[in-house]
Amino acid sequence: MGLFKAPQPVRVEIKGNPLNCIICRHQGFHRRDVQINKLSLLTPDWADPVAVCYECDNCGYLHWFMPK
Ligand SMILES: [Zn+2]
């Protein structure tokens, strides 16, 4: 009877390549946009300091991507 329905995992493609979890080879992920303002002190040229990470729906491993 959960009030909050768990989001469905999605399949992800990176530049036309299907993303498989590097740990367990799973193909379902949850997307998270992550602010990295605090890290931007090291690289102040970043215009949009948001990274994208995909959390494996099976093992929880985070796959990080920087915007291109
Ligand atoms: Zn996994």
N, CA, C, O and the ligand as a Tripos MOL2 file, in Angstrom:
@<TRIPOS>MOLECULE
protein
  273   271    69     0     0
PROTEIN
NO_CHARGES

@<TRIPOS>ATOM
      1 N           0.8180   -1.2010    0.0000 N.3       1 MET1
      2 CA          0.0000    0.0000    0.0000 C.3       1 MET1
      3 C           0.8550    1.2560    0.0000 C.2       1 MET1
      4 O           0.4750    2.2720    0.5820 O.2       1 MET1
      5 N           1.9780    1.1910   -0.6340 N.am      2 GLY2
      6 CA          2.8810    2.3330   -0.6070 C.3       2 GLY2
      7 C           2.2720    3.5760   -1.2270 C.2       2 GLY2
      8 O           1.6340    3.5160   -2.2790 O.2       2 GLY2
      9 N           2.4750    4.6890   -0.5710 N.am      3 LEU3
     10 CA          2.0140    5.9500   -1.1330 C.3       3 LEU3
     11 C           2.8800    6.3690   -2.3110 C.2       3 LEU3
     12 O           2.4200    7.0380   -3.2370 O.2       3 LEU3
     13 N           4.1270    5.9650   -2.2560 N.am      4 PHE4
     14 CA          5.0560    6.3580   -3.3010 C.3       4 PHE4
     15 C           5.3920    5.1410   -4.1520 C.2       4 PHE4
     16 O           5.9470    4.1550   -3.6670 O.2       4 PHE4
     17 N           5.0540    5.2300   -5.3900 N.am      5 LYS5
     18 CA          5.3480    4.1410   -6.2970 C.3       5 LYS5
     19 C           6.8160    4.2190   -6.7060 C.2       5 LYS5
     20 O           7.3030    5.2740   -7.1110 O.2       5 LYS5
     21 N           7.4910    3.1230   -6.6000 N.am      6 ALA6
     22 CA          8.8950    3.1220   -6.9870 C.3       6 ALA6
     23 C           9.0090    3.3980   -8.4780 C.2       6 ALA6
     24 O           8.2800    2.8110   -9.2780 O.2       6 ALA6
     25 N           9.9140    4.2810   -8.8520 N.am      7 PRO7
     26 CA         10.0610    4.5690  -10.2780 C.3       7 PRO7
     27 C          10.5690    3.3540  -11.0390 C.2       7 PRO7
     28 O          11.3670    2.5620  -10.5370 O.2       7 PRO7
     29 N          10.0930    3.2400  -12.2360 N.am      8 GLN8
     30 CA         10.5200    2.1160  -13.0630 C.3       8 GLN8
     31 C          11.9600    2.3350  -13.5250 C.2       8 GLN8
     32 O          12.3220    3.4360  -13.9410 O.2       8 GLN8
     33 N          12.7650    1.3020  -13.4520 N.am      9 PRO9
     34 CA         14.1130    1.4420  -14.0170 C.3       9 PRO9
     35 C          14.0230    1.5980  -15.5340 C.2       9 PRO9
     36 O          13.1170    1.0690  -16.1790 O.2       9 PRO9
     37 N          14.9700    2.3260  -16.0780 N.am     10 VAL10
     38 CA         14.9870    2.5550  -17.5190 C.3      10 VAL10
     39 C          16.2760    1.9980  -18.1090 C.2      10 VAL10
     40 O          17.2840    1.8370  -17.4200 O.2      10 VAL10
     41 N          16.2110    1.7140  -19.3910 N.am     11 ARG11
     42 CA         17.4310    1.3510  -20.1210 C.3      11 ARG11
     43 C          18.0930    2.6160  -20.6200 C.2      11 ARG11
     44 O          17.4250    3.5850  -20.9790 O.2      11 ARG11
     45 N          19.4000    2.5950  -20.6380 N.am     12 VAL12
     46 CA         20.1640    3.7880  -20.9620 C.3      12 VAL12
     47 C          21.0820    3.4920  -22.1300 C.2      12 VAL12
     48 O          21.7070    2.4330  -22.1960 O.2      12 VAL12
     49 N          21.1560    4.4470  -23.0540 N.am     13 GLU13
     50 CA         22.1350    4.3550  -24.1320 C.3      13 GLU13
     51 C          23.0850    5.5360  -24.0340 C.2      13 GLU13
     52 O          22.6600    6.6760  -23.8430 O.2      13 GLU13
     53 N          24.3650    5.2560  -24.1660 N.am     14 ILE14
     54 CA         25.3820    6.2920  -24.1710 C.3      14 ILE14
     55 C          26.0120    6.2970  -25.5500 C.2      14 ILE14
     56 O          26.7300    5.3660  -25.9130 O.2      14 ILE14
     57 N          25.7440    7.3490  -26.3240 N.am     15 LYS15
     58 CA         26.2950    7.4660  -27.6800 C.3      15 LYS15
     59 C          25.9800    6.2160  -28.4930 C.2      15 LYS15
     60 O          26.8240    5.7140  -29.2360 O.2      15 LYS15
     61 N          24.7760    5.7310  -28.3430 N.am     16 GLY16
     62 CA         24.3510    4.5820  -29.1340 C.3      16 GLY16
     63 C          24.7420    3.2360  -28.5560 C.2      16 GLY16
     64 O          24.4110    2.1920  -29.1180 O.2      16 GLY16
     65 N          25.4450    3.2590  -27.4320 N.am     17 ASN17
     66 CA         25.8440    2.0000  -26.8080 C.3      17 ASN17
     67 C          24.9840    1.7340  -25.5920 C.2      17 ASN17
     68 O          24.8930    2.5900  -24.7110 O.2      17 ASN17
     69 N          24.3570    0.5870  -25.5140 N.am     18 PRO18
     70 CA         23.5520    0.2910  -24.3310 C.3      18 PRO18
     71 C          24.4330    0.2060  -23.0950 C.2      18 PRO18
     72 O          25.5000   -0.4090  -23.1050 O.2      18 PRO18
     73 N          23.9590    0.8390  -22.0340 N.am     19 LEU19
     74 CA         24.7220    0.8230  -20.7880 C.3      19 LEU19
     75 C          24.3990   -0.4420  -20.0060 C.2      19 LEU19
     76 O          23.2440   -0.7130  -19.6770 O.2      19 LEU19
     77 N          25.4410   -1.2070  -19.7170 N.am     20 ASN20
     78 CA         25.3060   -2.3620  -18.8390 C.3      20 ASN20
     79 C          26.0470   -2.0460  -17.5450 C.2      20 ASN20
     80 O          27.1280   -1.4580  -17.5700 O.2      20 ASN20
     81 N          25.4760   -2.4300  -16.4420 N.am     21 CYS21
     82 CA         26.1810   -2.2520  -15.1790 C.3      21 CYS21
     83 C          27.5290   -2.9620  -15.2370 C.2      21 CYS21
     84 O          27.6150   -4.1280  -15.6220 O.2      21 CYS21
     85 N          28.5740   -2.2450  -14.8520 N.am     22 ILE22
     86 CA         29.8970   -2.8550  -14.9400 C.3      22 ILE22
     87 C          30.1050   -3.8950  -13.8480 C.2      22 ILE22
     88 O          31.0570   -4.6740  -13.9060 O.2      22 ILE22
     89 N          29.2380   -3.9130  -12.8720 N.am     23 ILE23
     90 CA         29.3670   -4.8860  -11.7960 C.3      23 ILE23
     91 C          28.5650   -6.1480  -12.0910 C.2      23 ILE23
     92 O          29.0890   -7.2610  -12.0470 O.2      23 ILE23
     93 N          27.2750   -5.9500  -12.3940 N.am     24 CYS24
     94 CA         26.3950   -7.1140  -12.4790 C.3      24 CYS24
     95 C          25.7530   -7.2810  -13.8620 C.2      24 CYS24
     96 O          24.9550   -8.1980  -14.0590 O.2      24 CYS24
     97 N          26.0920   -6.4040  -14.8260 N.am     25 ARG25
     98 CA         25.5900   -6.5020  -16.2020 C.3      25 ARG25
     99 C          24.1020   -6.2050  -16.3310 C.2      25 ARG25
    100 O          23.5090   -6.4530  -17.3810 O.2      25 ARG25
    101 N          23.5020   -5.6820  -15.2830 N.am     26 HIS26
    102 CA         22.0940   -5.3350  -15.3460 C.3      26 HIS26
    103 C          21.8900   -4.1720  -16.3150 C.2      26 HIS26
    104 O          22.8100   -3.3920  -16.5600 O.2      26 HIS26
    105 N          20.6730   -4.0620  -16.8650 N.am     27 GLN27
    106 CA         20.4140   -2.9960  -17.8340 C.3      27 GLN27
    107 C          19.2790   -2.0690  -17.4080 C.2      27 GLN27
    108 O          18.7570   -1.3150  -18.2290 O.2      27 GLN27
    109 N          18.8960   -2.1180  -16.1440 N.am     28 GLY28
    110 CA         17.8780   -1.1960  -15.6460 C.3      28 GLY28
    111 C          18.5210   -0.2060  -14.6910 C.2      28 GLY28
    112 O          19.2440   -0.5930  -13.7720 O.2      28 GLY28
    113 N          18.2490    1.0900  -14.9170 N.am     29 PHE29
    114 CA         18.9080    2.1230  -14.1230 C.3      29 PHE29
    115 C          17.9090    3.1850  -13.6950 C.2      29 PHE29
    116 O          16.8600    3.3630  -14.3130 O.2      29 PHE29
    117 N          18.2570    3.8840  -12.6260 N.am     30 HIS30
    118 CA         17.5330    5.0750  -12.2190 C.3      30 HIS30
    119 C          18.4400    6.2780  -12.4150 C.2      30 HIS30
    120 O          19.5740    6.3020  -11.9370 O.2      30 HIS30
    121 N          17.9220    7.2830  -13.1280 N.am     31 ARG31
    122 CA         18.7320    8.4630  -13.3940 C.3      31 ARG31
    123 C          18.6900    9.4250  -12.2210 C.2      31 ARG31
    124 O          17.6410    9.6400  -11.6140 O.2      31 ARG31
    125 N          19.8380   10.0000  -11.9100 N.am     32 ARG32
    126 CA         19.8970   11.0540  -10.8970 C.3      32 ARG32
    127 C          20.7730   12.1780  -11.4320 C.2      32 ARG32
    128 O          21.8860   11.9460  -11.9050 O.2      32 ARG32
    129 N          20.2540   13.4000  -11.3500 N.am     33 ASP33
    130 CA         21.0530   14.5680  -11.6940 C.3      33 ASP33
    131 C          21.6650   15.1010  -10.4120 C.2      33 ASP33
    132 O          20.9670   15.3070   -9.4190 O.2      33 ASP33
    133 N          22.9540   15.3200  -10.4380 N.am     34 VAL34
    134 CA         23.6690   15.6570   -9.2200 C.3      34 VAL34
    135 C          24.3790   16.9940   -9.3880 C.2      34 VAL34
    136 O          25.1630   17.1810  -10.3190 O.2      34 VAL34
    137 N          24.0950   17.9200   -8.4800 N.am     35 GLN35
    138 CA         24.8170   19.1940   -8.4770 C.3      35 GLN35
    139 C          26.2260   18.9610   -7.9500 C.2      35 GLN35
    140 O          26.4240   18.2950   -6.9330 O.2      35 GLN35
    141 N          27.1790   19.5100   -8.6460 N.am     36 ILE36
    142 CA         28.5650   19.3440   -8.2060 C.3      36 ILE36
    143 C          29.2250   20.7000   -8.0230 C.2      36 ILE36
    144 O          30.4100   20.8750   -8.3060 O.2      36 ILE36
    145 N          28.4480   21.6450   -7.5510 N.am     37 ASN37
    146 CA         28.9710   23.0000   -7.3580 C.3      37 ASN37
    147 C          30.2000   23.0120   -6.4570 C.2      37 ASN37
    148 O          31.1460   23.7640   -6.6890 O.2      37 ASN37
    149 N          30.1750   22.1920   -5.4570 N.am     38 LYS38
    150 CA         31.2680   22.2280   -4.5050 C.3      38 LYS38
    151 C          32.5700   21.7390   -5.1260 C.2      38 LYS38
    152 O          33.6580   22.1460   -4.7200 O.2      38 LYS38
    153 N          32.4460   20.8740   -6.1020 N.am     39 LEU39
    154 CA         33.6520   20.4030   -6.7730 C.3      39 LEU39
    155 C          34.1550   21.4010   -7.7930 C.2      39 LEU39
    156 O          35.3060   21.3250   -8.2230 O.2      39 LEU39
    157 N          33.2940   22.3500   -8.1900 N.am     40 SER40
    158 CA         33.6510   23.2290   -9.2950 C.3      40 SER40
    159 C          34.7540   24.2120   -8.9210 C.2      40 SER40
    160 O          35.2660   24.9160   -9.7910 O.2      40 SER40
    161 N          35.1260   24.2740   -7.6600 N.am     41 LEU41
    162 CA         36.2600   25.1080   -7.2800 C.3      41 LEU41
    163 C          37.5180   24.6800   -8.0150 C.2      41 LEU41
    164 O          38.4020   25.4880   -8.2980 O.2      41 LEU41
    165 N          37.5750   23.4040   -8.3140 N.am     42 LEU42
    166 CA         38.7480   22.8820   -9.0080 C.3      42 LEU42
    167 C          38.6920   23.1740  -10.4980 C.2      42 LEU42
    168 O          39.7280   23.3010  -11.1500 O.2      42 LEU42
    169 N          37.5010   23.2780  -11.0270 N.am     43 THR43
    170 CA         37.3380   23.5020  -12.4570 C.3      43 THR43
    171 C          36.2970   24.5970  -12.6640 C.2      43 THR43
    172 O          35.1600   24.3060  -13.0350 O.2      43 THR43
    173 N          36.6690   25.8360  -12.4300 N.am     44 PRO44
    174 CA         35.6860   26.9310  -12.4440 C.3      44 PRO44
    175 C          35.1080   27.2230  -13.8250 C.2      44 PRO44
    176 O          34.1830   28.0270  -13.9380 O.2      44 PRO44
    177 N          35.6200   26.6010  -14.8610 N.am     45 ASP45
    178 CA         35.1180   26.8880  -16.2020 C.3      45 ASP45
    179 C          33.8220   26.1530  -16.5160 C.2      45 ASP45
    180 O          33.1890   26.4350  -17.5340 O.2      45 ASP45
    181 N          33.4260   25.2430  -15.6870 N.am     46 TRP46
    182 CA         32.1980   24.5090  -15.9770 C.3      46 TRP46
    183 C          31.0000   25.4520  -15.9580 C.2      46 TRP46
    184 O          30.7310   26.1170  -14.9570 O.2      46 TRP46
    185 N          30.3030   25.4980  -17.0560 N.am     47 ALA47
    186 CA         29.1530   26.3850  -17.1400 C.3      47 ALA47
    187 C          27.9410   25.7760  -16.4490 C.2      47 ALA47
    188 O          27.1230   26.4860  -15.8640 O.2      47 ALA47
    189 N          27.8380   24.4790  -16.5230 N.am     48 ASP48
    190 CA         26.6430   23.8140  -15.9960 C.3      48 ASP48
    191 C          27.0810   22.6640  -15.1100 C.2      48 ASP48
    192 O          27.1580   21.5220  -15.5630 O.2      48 ASP48
    193 N          27.3650   22.9560  -13.8580 N.am     49 PRO49
    194 CA         27.9740   21.9400  -12.9940 C.3      49 PRO49
    195 C          26.9750   20.8930  -12.5010 C.2      49 PRO49
    196 O          26.7160   20.7680  -11.3040 O.2      49 PRO49
    197 N          26.4330   20.1620  -13.4390 N.am     50 VAL50
    198 CA         25.5260   19.0800  -13.0870 C.3      50 VAL50
    199 C          26.0440   17.8020  -13.7290 C.2      50 VAL50
    200 O          26.2650   17.7430  -14.9380 O.2      50 VAL50
    201 N          26.2270   16.8140  -12.9290 N.am     51 ALA51
    202 CA         26.6090   15.5090  -13.4490 C.3      51 ALA51
    203 C          25.3740   14.6250  -13.4730 C.2      51 ALA51
    204 O          24.4080   14.8500  -12.7440 O.2      51 ALA51
    205 N          25.4300   13.6230  -14.3230 N.am     52 VAL52
    206 CA         24.3420   12.6580  -14.3890 C.3      52 VAL52
    207 C          24.8840   11.3330  -13.9020 C.2      52 VAL52
    208 O          25.9550   10.8980  -14.3250 O.2      52 VAL52
    209 N          24.1510   10.6920  -13.0170 N.am     53 CYS53
    210 CA         24.5740    9.3530  -12.6680 C.3      53 CYS53
    211 C          23.3910    8.4060  -12.7990 C.2      53 CYS53
    212 O          22.2400    8.7760  -12.5690 O.2      53 CYS53
    213 N          23.7030    7.1990  -13.1690 N.am     54 TYR54
    214 CA         22.7060    6.1580  -13.3240 C.3      54 TYR54
    215 C          22.9650    5.0910  -12.2770 C.2      54 TYR54
    216 O          24.0270    4.4690  -12.2310 O.2      54 TYR54
    217 N          21.9600    4.9030  -11.4430 N.am     55 GLU55
    218 CA         22.0870    3.9280  -10.3750 C.3      55 GLU55
    219 C          21.5410    2.5980  -10.8630 C.2      55 GLU55
    220 O          20.3920    2.5050  -11.2960 O.2      55 GLU55
    221 N          22.3690    1.5800  -10.7880 N.am     56 CYS56
    222 CA         21.9280    0.2410  -11.1920 C.3      56 CYS56
    223 C          20.7510   -0.1900  -10.3290 C.2      56 CYS56
    224 O          20.8010   -0.1050   -9.1010 O.2      56 CYS56
    225 N          19.6990   -0.6490  -10.9800 N.am     57 ASP57
    226 CA         18.5130   -1.0710  -10.2380 C.3      57 ASP57
    227 C          18.7520   -2.3750   -9.4880 C.2      57 ASP57
    228 O          18.0080   -2.7120   -8.5660 O.2      57 ASP57
    229 N          19.7730   -3.0970   -9.8770 N.am     58 ASN58
    230 CA         20.0260   -4.4060   -9.2810 C.3      58 ASN58
    231 C          21.0040   -4.3290   -8.1150 C.2      58 ASN58
    232 O          20.7210   -4.8320   -7.0280 O.2      58 ASN58
    233 N          22.1660   -3.6940   -8.3420 N.am     59 CYS59
    234 CA         23.1970   -3.7180   -7.2950 C.3      59 CYS59
    235 C          23.4640   -2.3400   -6.7030 C.2      59 CYS59
    236 O          24.1570   -2.2300   -5.6910 O.2      59 CYS59
    237 N          22.9230   -1.2820   -7.3170 N.am     60 GLY60
    238 CA         23.0740    0.0410   -6.7380 C.3      60 GLY60
    239 C          24.3300    0.7790   -7.1430 C.2      60 GLY60
    240 O          24.5690    1.8970   -6.6860 O.2      60 GLY60
    241 N          25.1350    0.1660   -7.9960 N.am     61 TYR61
    242 CA         26.3650    0.8390   -8.4200 C.3      61 TYR61
    243 C          26.0250    2.1020   -9.1960 C.2      61 TYR61
    244 O          25.1080    2.0990  -10.0170 O.2      61 TYR61
    245 N          26.7650    3.1940   -8.9390 N.am     62 LEU62
    246 CA         26.5280    4.4660   -9.6220 C.3      62 LEU62
    247 C          27.4950    4.6250  -10.7850 C.2      62 LEU62
    248 O          28.7110    4.5120  -10.6330 O.2      62 LEU62
    249 N          26.9170    4.8880  -11.9440 N.am     63 HIS63
    250 CA         27.7090    5.1440  -13.1460 C.3      63 HIS63
    251 C          27.6290    6.6420  -13.4270 C.2      63 HIS63
    252 O          26.5520    7.1670  -13.7090 O.2      63 HIS63
    253 N          28.7480    7.3150  -13.3530 N.am     64 TRP64
    254 CA         28.7570    8.7850  -13.4460 C.3      64 TRP64
    255 C          29.0970    9.2400  -14.8600 C.2      64 TRP64
    256 O          29.9360    8.6550  -15.5460 O.2      64 TRP64
    257 N          28.4130   10.3100  -15.2700 N.am     65 PHE65
    258 CA         28.6960   10.9130  -16.5640 C.3      65 PHE65
    259 C          28.7150   12.4230  -16.4180 C.2      65 PHE65
    260 O          27.9110   13.0050  -15.6900 O.2      65 PHE65
    261 N          29.6300   13.0330  -17.1090 N.am     66 MET66
    262 CA         29.6690   14.4800  -17.1590 C.3      66 MET66
    263 C          28.9840   14.9470  -18.4340 C.2      66 MET66
    264 O          29.0710   14.2720  -19.4600 O.2      66 MET66
    265 N          28.3050   16.0880  -18.3910 N.am     67 PRO67
    266 CA         27.6560   16.5980  -19.6000 C.3      67 PRO67
    267 C          28.6820   16.9150  -20.6650 C.2      67 PRO67
    268 O          29.7620   17.4320  -20.3830 O.2      67 PRO67
    269 N          28.3190   16.5920  -21.9020 N.am     68 LYS68
    270 CA         29.2050   16.8560  -23.0430 C.3      68 LYS68
    271 C          28.5540   17.8770  -23.9540 C.2      68 LYS68
    272 O          29.1290   18.2460  -24.9780 O.2      68 LYS68
    273 ZN         24.5300   -3.5630  -11.0690 Zn       69 ZN69
@<TRIPOS>BOND
     1     1     2 1
     2     2     3 1
     3     3     4 2
     4     3     5 am
     5     5     6 1
     6     6     7 1
     7     7     8 2
     8     7     9 am
     9     9    10 1
    10    10    11 1
    11    11    12 2
    12    11    13 am
    13    13    14 1
    14    14    15 1
    15    15    16 2
    16    15    17 am
    17    17    18 1
    18    18    19 1
    19    19    20 2
    20    19    21 am
    21    21    22 1
    22    22    23 1
    23    23    24 2
    24    23    25 am
    25    25    26 1
    26    26    27 1
    27    27    28 2
    28    27    29 am
    29    29    30 1
    30    30    31 1
    31    31    32 2
    32    31    33 am
    33    33    34 1
    34    34    35 1
    35    35    36 2
    36    35    37 am
    37    37    38 1
    38    38    39 1
    39    39    40 2
    40    39    41 am
    41    41    42 1
    42    42    43 1
    43    43    44 2
    44    43    45 am
    45    45    46 1
    46    46    47 1
    47    47    48 2
    48    47    49 am
    49    49    50 1
    50    50    51 1
    51    51    52 2
    52    51    53 am
    53    53    54 1
    54    54    55 1
    55    55    56 2
    56    55    57 am
    57    57    58 1
    58    58    59 1
    59    59    60 2
    60    59    61 am
    61    61    62 1
    62    62    63 1
    63    63    64 2
    64    63    65 am
    65    65    66 1
    66    66    67 1
    67    67    68 2
    68    67    69 am
    69    69    70 1
    70    70    71 1
    71    71    72 2
    72    71    73 am
    73    73    74 1
    74    74    75 1
    75    75    76 2
    76    75    77 am
    77    77    78 1
    78    78    79 1
    79    79    80 2
    80    79    81 am
    81    81    82 1
    82    82    83 1
    83    83    84 2
    84    83    85 am
    85    85    86 1
    86    86    87 1
    87    87    88 2
    88    87    89 am
    89    89    90 1
    90    90    91 1
    91    91    92 2
    92    91    93 am
    93    93    94 1
    94    94    95 1
    95    95    96 2
    96    95    97 am
    97    97    98 1
    98    98    99 1
    99    99   100 2
   100    99   101 am
   101   101   102 1
   102   102   103 1
   103   103   104 2
   104   103   105 am
   105   105   106 1
   106   106   107 1
   107   107   108 2
   108   107   109 am
   109   109   110 1
   110   110   111 1
   111   111   112 2
   112   111   113 am
   113   113   114 1
   114   114   115 1
   115   115   116 2
   116   115   117 am
   117   117   118 1
   118   118   119 1
   119   119   120 2
   120   119   121 am
   121   121   122 1
   122   122   123 1
   123   123   124 2
   124   123   125 am
   125   125   126 1
   126   126   127 1
   127   127   128 2
   128   127   129 am
   129   129   130 1
   130   130   131 1
   131   131   132 2
   132   131   133 am
   133   133   134 1
   134   134   135 1
   135   135   136 2
   136   135   137 am
   137   137   138 1
   138   138   139 1
   139   139   140 2
   140   139   141 am
   141   141   142 1
   142   142   143 1
   143   143   144 2
   144   143   145 am
   145   145   146 1
   146   146   147 1
   147   147   148 2
   148   147   149 am
   149   149   150 1
   150   150   151 1
   151   151   152 2
   152   151   153 am
   153   153   154 1
   154   154   155 1
   155   155   156 2
   156   155   157 am
   157   157   158 1
   158   158   159 1
   159   159   160 2
   160   159   161 am
   161   161   162 1
   162   162   163 1
   163   163   164 2
   164   163   165 am
   165   165   166 1
   166   166   167 1
   167   167   168 2
   168   167   169 am
   169   169   170 1
   170   170   171 1
   171   171   172 2
   172   171   173 am
   173   173   174 1
   174   174   175 1
   175   175   176 2
   176   175   177 am
   177   177   178 1
   178   178   179 1
   179   179   180 2
   180   179   181 am
   181   181   182 1
   182   182   183 1
   183   183   184 2
   184   183   185 am
   185   185   186 1
   186   186   187 1
   187   187   188 2
   188   187   189 am
   189   189   190 1
   190   190   191 1
   191   191   192 2
   192   191   193 am
   193   193   194 1
   194   194   195 1
   195   195   196 2
   196   195   197 am
   197   197   198 1
   198   198   199 1
   199   199   200 2
   200   199   201 am
   201   201   202 1
   202   202   203 1
   203   203   204 2
   204   203   205 am
   205   205   206 1
   206   206   207 1
   207   207   208 2
   208   207   209 am
   209   209   210 1
   210   210   211 1
   211   211   212 2
   212   211   213 am
   213   213   214 1
   214   214   215 1
   215   215   216 2
   216   215   217 am
   217   217   218 1
   218   218   219 1
   219   219   220 2
   220   219   221 am
   221   221   222 1
   222   222   223 1
   223   223   224 2
   224   223   225 am
   225   225   226 1
   226   226   227 1
   227   227   228 2
   228   227   229 am
   229   229   230 1
   230   230   231 1
   231   231   232 2
   232   231   233 am
   233   233   234 1
   234   234   235 1
   235   235   236 2
   236   235   237 am
   237   237   238 1
   238   238   239 1
   239   239   240 2
   240   239   241 am
   241   241   242 1
   242   242   243 1
   243   243   244 2
   244   243   245 am
   245   245   246 1
   246   246   247 1
   247   247   248 2
   248   247   249 am
   249   249   250 1
   250   250   251 1
   251   251   252 2
   252   251   253 am
   253   253   254 1
   254   254   255 1
   255   255   256 2
   256   255   257 am
   257   257   258 1
   258   258   259 1
   259   259   260 2
   260   259   261 am
   261   261   262 1
   262   262   263 1
   263   263   264 2
   264   263   265 am
   265   265   266 1
   266   266   267 1
   267   267   268 2
   268   267   269 am
   269   269   270 1
   270   270   271 1
   271   271   272 2
@<TRIPOS>SUBSTRUCTURE
     1 MET1         2 RESIDUE 1 A MET
     2 GLY2         6 RESIDUE 1 A GLY
     3 LEU3        10 RESIDUE 1 A LEU
     4 PHE4        14 RESIDUE 1 A PHE
     5 LYS5        18 RESIDUE 1 A LYS
     6 ALA6        22 RESIDUE 1 A ALA
     7 PRO7        26 RESIDUE 1 A PRO
     8 GLN8        30 RESIDUE 1 A GLN
     9 PRO9        34 RESIDUE 1 A PRO
    10 VAL10       38 RESIDUE 1 A VAL
    11 ARG11       42 RESIDUE 1 A ARG
    12 VAL12       46 RESIDUE 1 A VAL
    13 GLU13       50 RESIDUE 1 A GLU
    14 ILE14       54 RESIDUE 1 A ILE
    15 LYS15       58 RESIDUE 1 A LYS
    16 GLY16       62 RESIDUE 1 A GLY
    17 ASN17       66 RESIDUE 1 A ASN
    18 PRO18       70 RESIDUE 1 A PRO
    19 LEU19       74 RESIDUE 1 A LEU
    20 ASN20       78 RESIDUE 1 A ASN
    21 CYS21       82 RESIDUE 1 A CYS
    22 ILE22       86 RESIDUE 1 A ILE
    23 ILE23       90 RESIDUE 1 A ILE
    24 CYS24       94 RESIDUE 1 A CYS
    25 ARG25       98 RESIDUE 1 A ARG
    26 HIS26      102 RESIDUE 1 A HIS
    27 GLN27      106 RESIDUE 1 A GLN
    28 GLY28      110 RESIDUE 1 A GLY
    29 PHE29      114 RESIDUE 1 A PHE
    30 HIS30      118 RESIDUE 1 A HIS
    31 ARG31      122 RESIDUE 1 A ARG
    32 ARG32      126 RESIDUE 1 A ARG
    33 ASP33      130 RESIDUE 1 A ASP
    34 VAL34      134 RESIDUE 1 A VAL
    35 GLN35      138 RESIDUE 1 A GLN
    36 ILE36      142 RESIDUE 1 A ILE
    37 ASN37      146 RESIDUE 1 A ASN
    38 LYS38      150 RESIDUE 1 A LYS
    39 LEU39      154 RESIDUE 1 A LEU
    40 SER40      158 RESIDUE 1 A SER
    41 LEU41      162 RESIDUE 1 A LEU
    42 LEU42      166 RESIDUE 1 A LEU
    43 THR43      170 RESIDUE 1 A THR
    44 PRO44      174 RESIDUE 1 A PRO
    45 ASP45      178 RESIDUE 1 A ASP
    46 TRP46      182 RESIDUE 1 A TRP
    47 ALA47      186 RESIDUE 1 A ALA
    48 ASP48      190 RESIDUE 1 A ASP
    49 PRO49      194 RESIDUE 1 A PRO
    50 VAL50      198 RESIDUE 1 A VAL
    51 ALA51      202 RESIDUE 1 A ALA
    52 VAL52      206 RESIDUE 1 A VAL
    53 CYS53      210 RESIDUE 1 A CYS
    54 TYR54      214 RESIDUE 1 A TYR
    55 GLU55      218 RESIDUE 1 A GLU
    56 CYS56      222 RESIDUE 1 A CYS
    57 ASP57      226 RESIDUE 1 A ASP
    58 ASN58      230 RESIDUE 1 A ASN
    59 CYS59      234 RESIDUE 1 A CYS
    60 GLY60      238 RESIDUE 1 A GLY
    61 TYR61      242 RESIDUE 1 A TYR
    62 LEU62      246 RESIDUE 1 A LEU
    63 HIS63      250 RESIDUE 1 A HIS
    64 TRP64      254 RESIDUE 1 A TRP
    65 PHE65      258 RESIDUE 1 A PHE
    66 MET66      262 RESIDUE 1 A MET
    67 PRO67      266 RESIDUE 1 A PRO
    68 LYS68      270 RESIDUE 1 A LYS
    69 ZN69       273 GROUP 0 **** ****
